[in-house]
Amino acid sequence: EVQLLESGGGLVQPGGSLRLSCAASGFKFSIYAMTWVRQAPGKGLELVSGISASSTSTYFPDSVRGRFTISRDNSKNTMYLQMNSLRVNDTAVYYCAKALGPTLENSDAFDIWGRGTMVTVSS
Amino acid sequence: IQMTQSPSSLSASVGDRVTITCRASRTISAYVSWYQQKPGKAPKLLIYSASTLQSGVPSRFSGSGSGTDFTLTITSLQPEDFATYYCQQSYNALWTFGQGTKVEI
């Protein structure tokens, strides 16, 4: 069964850090770009990071650049999101999602999504 | 690139034809996808490259458009189609989503 499973969410104070993981199964993880997409409570979707299949390129929007880093271990079929200097407005469900292609440039959509992990930033 | 979806919500009945539009703030060729999201669930890919139906998605869903104006059409609304729909652009490997359209009974 094709599956993505996120873990690592939780409650953290402003300024704190969290590391999210995304474990993939049922497809050849190493040949696809992967992304993290978040959704604040009652709000829309925002892509917060992406990484190519070979880890040679990454993407971050202005809202998280310099605070979040993305990585992957193709030998473990796992992707990570390290989140530092967390802010209250980073509170959201974080989904990992598989891209259609191996690079960010030719991945115009995301066809497999995990169930998400909740990150709450609050004092 | 901003994606403006309309309407933000709509009421419809089973069997209705439903159309949701998305306008890009600049031309983006056909780099548009559409997703369906139900409460408490992850988004589901319906359409990519503006008009390509994702495998396993019913043929009552279709997409069209290029440049700046894009449309998602559901030809005969089914009970399981009541959800929120998002467009997404991916021009130049910069991704943004529309604000969503909630389709209600």
Interface residues (C-beta under 8 A of the other chain):
Chain A: T35 V37 G44 L45 E46 L47 G50 Y59 Y95 A97 L100 L104 E105 S107 D108 A109 F110 D111 W113 G114 R115 G116
Chain B: Y31 S33 Y35 K41 A42 P43 K44 L45 Y48 S49 Q54 Y86 Q88 S90 A93 L94 W95 T96 F97 G98 Q99 G100
